[in-house]
Amino acid sequence: MADVTNVYHQRPYPALNPEQFDFSGKTILVSGISSIIGQAIARSFLAAHAAHIVCVNRNPEKLEKATQALKKSSPATTSKLSTQLCDIADPASVEDLWNRLDSGSVLVDVLVLLAADFPRGPIFPDQGLEHAQRAFNVNIIGNLRMVEGFAARNTGGSRALINIASAGSHISGLPGLGLYHASKLGFASLLQQLAAERKPEEIQIISVHPGAIFTEAAAETGFTKDSFPWDDASPHARFLHGRFVWSNWDVEELTKMKPRFEEDPGFLALGLQGIPTVEMAKVFPRIIEKTS
């Protein structure tokens, strides 16, 4: 999977310079803003002239620390930042978040999902399966609630949903990270199905593996800065709707592959290795017509 494009980036490069994109007038909501990836994405959207960044986190101290870091790195954009507390594992908290945004007449154009539970250790630990339940509750159900709230609101223009995924969703054999990868795979697969229901002109949906970024979660897992050649963190095309991509892949090469994306619905989509992609609309056309 890592050799989809000839060039494999581990540092920012000109084709992804955020200043060349125009998100003027757009509101971006970033959940899990306390991570360095979340802050890097927020900075990129600010550089791309976004009008408003809604910073969301469940921990008030981490939320404050993250927003202060953003204000320090981009003093001129301080007025574009707002904060919201939300625990996506709590249905009432998610509902309150969207209600608060509604009451403030805040319509979200781009939803970026980073909030995640990161369980470590064997799938069957001595203490039971509570950690597994939380991983699936946060990484699948919690994020799905966020998408539900986003999809239920209409800005009158095109919108985008960016799922910050994990390469572990399609890489097997990583002991100790099975629950995390399985739950991330589950959500990415759900979004792939949602993309089949929603046209990209309505909500463009993309799952993105951000690269091997040395984050706090990685450090807590036991990795160090010397464990891997870590990548530098950095975030537009409808042909990627519903697909799974790595941020390391060269965007200009991916753009040249547009005909392949259009011809092969299984290209860079999650599925079963070793067999061609099965298009349900062709196998069961009458059933699809009745349910669509």
C-alpha positions as CSV (number, residue, x, y, z in Angstrom):
1,M,0.0,0.0,0.0
2,A,2.9,2.4,0.7
3,D,4.0,2.3,-3.0
4,V,0.7,3.6,-4.6
5,T,2.7,6.6,-5.9
6,N,6.4,6.6,-6.9
7,V,7.1,9.4,-4.5
8,Y,6.6,8.8,-0.8
9,H,6.6,12.0,1.2
10,Q,7.6,12.3,4.8
11,R,7.8,16.2,4.9
12,P,5.5,18.9,3.7
13,Y,6.0,19.8,0.0
14,P,4.8,22.6,-2.4
15,A,1.8,20.9,-3.9
16,L,0.2,20.7,-0.4
17,N,1.1,24.3,0.6
18,P,-2.2,25.3,2.4
19,E,-1.8,28.9,1.3
20,Q,-2.7,27.9,-2.3
21,F,-6.1,26.7,-1.2
22,D,-9.0,29.0,-0.4
23,F,-11.4,28.2,2.5
24,S,-12.6,31.7,2.9
25,G,-15.9,31.9,4.6
26,K,-15.7,28.2,5.7
27,T,-16.0,26.9,9.2
28,I,-13.9,23.9,10.2
29,L,-14.6,21.7,13.2
30,V,-11.6,19.7,14.5
31,S,-12.3,17.1,17.2
32,G,-9.4,15.9,19.2
33,I,-7.6,19.2,18.8
34,S,-5.2,18.5,21.6
35,S,-3.1,16.1,19.4
36,I,-0.3,17.6,17.4
37,I,-2.0,16.3,14.3
38,G,-5.2,18.2,15.2
39,Q,-3.2,21.4,15.7
40,A,-1.3,20.9,12.5
41,I,-4.6,20.5,10.6
42,A,-6.0,23.6,12.2
43,R,-3.0,25.6,11.3
44,S,-3.2,24.4,7.7
45,F,-6.9,25.5,7.5
46,L,-6.0,28.9,9.0
47,A,-3.2,29.3,6.4
48,A,-5.9,28.4,3.8
49,H,-7.9,31.4,4.9
50,A,-10.6,29.5,6.8
51,A,-13.0,31.9,8.5
52,H,-13.6,29.9,11.7
53,I,-11.9,26.9,13.4
54,V,-14.0,25.2,16.1
55,C,-11.6,23.5,18.4
56,V,-13.1,20.5,20.2
57,N,-11.8,18.3,23.0
58,R,-13.1,16.5,26.0
59,N,-10.4,17.6,28.4
60,P,-10.7,21.3,29.3
61,E,-7.0,21.7,30.3
62,K,-5.8,20.1,27.0
63,L,-8.3,22.1,25.0
64,E,-7.0,25.3,26.5
65,K,-3.3,24.3,26.0
66,A,-4.0,23.5,22.3
67,T,-5.8,26.7,21.5
68,Q,-3.1,28.8,23.3
69,A,-0.5,27.0,21.1
70,L,-2.5,27.8,18.0
71,K,-2.9,31.4,19.0
72,K,0.8,31.7,19.7
73,S,1.8,30.2,16.3
74,S,-0.8,32.3,14.4
75,P,-1.4,35.5,16.4
76,A,-3.2,37.2,13.6
77,T,-5.9,34.5,13.5
78,T,-6.8,34.4,17.2
79,S,-10.3,35.8,16.5
80,K,-10.9,32.9,14.1
81,L,-10.7,30.3,16.9
82,S,-13.4,29.1,19.3
83,T,-13.5,26.2,21.7
84,Q,-16.1,23.6,22.6
85,L,-15.9,20.9,25.2
86,C,-17.3,17.5,24.1
87,D,-16.8,13.9,25.0
88,I,-17.9,11.9,21.9
89,A,-18.3,8.8,24.0
90,D,-21.3,10.6,25.7
91,P,-24.4,10.9,23.5
92,A,-25.7,13.9,25.6
93,S,-22.4,15.7,25.2
94,V,-22.4,15.3,21.4
95,E,-26.0,16.5,21.2
96,D,-25.2,19.5,23.4
97,L,-22.2,20.4,21.2
98,W,-24.4,20.6,18.0
99,N,-27.1,22.4,19.9
100,R,-24.6,25.0,21.1
101,L,-23.3,25.5,17.6
102,D,-26.9,25.8,16.4
103,S,-27.7,28.4,19.0
104,G,-24.7,30.4,17.9
105,S,-25.6,30.1,14.3
106,V,-22.4,28.2,13.6
107,L,-22.7,26.0,10.5
108,V,-19.8,23.6,9.9
109,D,-18.5,23.2,6.4
110,V,-15.7,20.7,7.1
111,L,-15.7,18.1,9.9
112,V,-12.3,16.7,10.8
113,L,-12.4,13.7,13.1
114,L,-9.4,12.9,15.3
115,A,-10.8,12.1,18.7
116,A,-10.1,8.5,19.5
117,D,-9.5,5.9,22.2
118,F,-6.2,4.2,21.9
119,P,-6.2,0.9,23.9
120,R,-3.0,-1.0,24.1
121,G,-2.3,-4.6,25.1
122,P,-3.8,-8.0,24.3
123,I,-7.3,-8.3,23.1
124,F,-8.2,-10.5,26.0
125,P,-6.5,-8.9,29.1
126,D,-7.0,-10.2,32.6
127,Q,-9.3,-7.2,33.5
128,G,-12.0,-8.2,31.0
129,L,-13.3,-6.5,27.9
130,E,-14.2,-3.1,29.2
131,H,-11.4,-1.5,27.3
132,A,-12.6,-3.1,24.1
133,Q,-16.1,-1.8,24.7
134,R,-14.8,1.7,25.2
135,A,-12.6,1.6,22.1
136,F,-15.5,0.6,19.9
137,N,-17.8,3.1,21.7
138,V,-15.5,6.0,21.1
139,N,-13.8,5.1,17.8
140,I,-17.0,3.9,16.0
141,I,-20.2,5.0,17.8
142,G,-18.9,8.3,19.2
143,N,-17.5,9.4,15.8
144,L,-20.6,8.2,14.1
145,R,-22.7,10.5,16.4
146,M,-20.5,13.4,15.3
147,V,-21.1,12.5,11.6
148,E,-24.9,12.2,12.3
149,G,-25.0,15.7,13.8
150,F,-22.9,17.1,10.9
151,A,-25.0,15.4,8.2
152,A,-28.3,16.6,9.7
153,R,-27.3,20.2,9.2
154,N,-27.2,21.9,5.8
155,T,-24.9,24.9,5.1
156,G,-26.3,25.4,1.6
157,G,-23.0,24.6,0.0
158,S,-20.6,21.6,-0.5
159,R,-19.2,20.1,2.7
160,A,-16.4,17.7,3.5
161,L,-15.8,15.0,6.1
162,I,-12.2,14.1,6.8
163,N,-11.6,11.0,8.9
164,I,-8.1,10.8,10.3
165,A,-7.6,7.1,10.0
166,S,-4.9,4.6,10.7
167,A,-2.8,2.5,8.4
168,G,-3.4,-0.3,10.8
169,S,-6.9,-0.6,9.4
170,H,-5.4,-2.5,6.5
171,I,-2.2,-3.8,8.0
172,S,-2.4,-7.0,10.1
173,G,0.0,-8.5,12.6
174,L,0.6,-5.7,15.1
175,P,0.3,-7.3,18.6
176,G,-1.0,-5.0,21.3
177,L,-2.8,-2.7,18.9
178,G,-5.5,-5.0,17.7
179,L,-8.5,-3.3,19.3
180,Y,-7.4,0.1,18.2
181,H,-6.9,-1.0,14.6
182,A,-10.1,-3.0,14.5
183,S,-12.2,-0.1,15.7
184,K,-10.5,2.3,13.3
185,L,-11.1,-0.1,10.5
186,G,-14.8,-0.4,11.5
187,F,-15.4,3.3,11.3
188,A,-13.5,3.8,8.1
189,S,-15.6,1.0,6.6
190,L,-18.8,2.7,7.8
191,L,-17.7,5.9,6.1
192,Q,-17.0,4.0,2.9
193,Q,-20.6,2.8,3.0
194,L,-21.9,6.3,3.8
195,A,-20.0,7.6,0.8
196,A,-22.0,5.2,-1.3
197,E,-25.2,6.8,0.1
198,R,-24.1,10.5,-0.2
199,K,-22.9,12.2,-3.3
200,P,-19.6,14.0,-3.0
201,E,-21.4,17.3,-4.1
202,E,-23.3,16.9,-0.8
203,I,-20.7,15.7,1.6
204,Q,-17.2,14.6,0.3
205,I,-15.9,11.8,2.5
206,I,-12.3,10.8,2.8
207,S,-10.3,8.7,5.3
208,V,-6.7,9.8,5.6
209,H,-3.8,8.0,7.3
210,P,-1.7,11.0,8.4
211,G,1.6,9.2,8.3
212,A,3.8,7.9,11.1
213,I,3.6,10.9,13.4
214,F,5.3,10.8,16.8
215,T,2.4,11.8,19.1
216,E,1.8,11.6,22.8
217,A,-0.2,8.4,22.2
218,A,2.8,6.9,20.4
219,A,5.0,7.8,23.3
220,E,2.6,6.3,25.8
221,T,2.6,3.0,23.7
222,G,6.4,2.8,24.3
223,F,7.7,4.2,21.0
224,T,10.5,6.7,21.0
225,K,11.7,9.3,18.5
226,D,14.2,6.7,17.4
227,S,11.7,3.9,16.8
228,F,10.9,4.9,13.2
229,P,11.7,7.5,10.6
230,W,8.7,9.6,11.8
231,D,6.9,11.8,9.3
232,D,6.2,15.5,9.6
233,A,2.4,16.3,10.0
234,S,0.6,18.5,7.4
235,P,-4.3,18.4,4.9
236,H,-9.4,18.3,-2.3
237,A,-10.7,16.2,-4.8
238,R,-14.0,14.5,-5.4
239,F,-12.4,11.5,-7.1
240,L,-11.2,10.4,-3.6
241,H,-14.8,10.3,-2.2
242,G,-15.1,7.3,0.0
243,R,-11.5,6.1,-0.5
244,F,-8.7,5.5,2.0
245,V,-5.4,7.4,1.3
246,W,-2.1,8.0,3.0
247,S,-0.9,11.6,3.4
248,N,2.5,10.4,2.3
249,W,1.3,9.6,-1.3
250,D,2.2,12.3,-3.8
251,V,-1.0,14.3,-4.5
252,E,0.0,15.2,-8.0
253,E,0.5,11.5,-8.9
254,L,-2.9,10.7,-7.3
255,T,-4.5,13.4,-9.4
256,K,-3.1,11.8,-12.5
257,M,-4.7,8.5,-11.4
258,K,-8.2,10.1,-11.5
259,P,-9.4,7.8,-14.5
260,R,-8.4,4.7,-12.5
261,F,-10.5,5.9,-9.5
262,E,-13.4,6.5,-11.8
263,E,-13.1,3.1,-13.5
264,D,-12.4,1.0,-10.4
265,P,-14.7,1.6,-7.4
266,G,-12.5,-0.7,-5.4
267,F,-9.2,1.2,-5.9
268,L,-7.9,2.4,-2.5
269,A,-11.2,1.2,-0.9
270,L,-11.3,-1.2,2.1
271,G,-12.3,-4.7,1.1
272,L,-11.2,-8.3,0.8
273,Q,-7.7,-8.9,-0.7
274,G,-7.3,-11.3,-3.5
275,I,-10.6,-10.8,-5.3
276,P,-11.9,-8.1,-7.6
277,T,-14.2,-5.5,-6.1
278,V,-17.8,-6.5,-6.2
279,E,-20.2,-3.7,-7.1
280,M,-23.5,-4.5,-5.3
281,A,-25.5,-2.4,-7.7
282,K,-24.5,-4.7,-10.6
283,V,-24.9,-8.0,-8.6
284,F,-28.3,-7.0,-7.1
285,P,-29.6,-4.1,-9.2
286,R,-33.2,-4.6,-8.3
287,I,-32.5,-4.7,-4.5
288,I,-30.4,-1.6,-4.7
289,E,-33.1,0.2,-6.6
290,K,-35.7,-0.6,-4.0
291,T,-33.6,0.4,-1.1
292,S,-32.1,3.6,-2.5
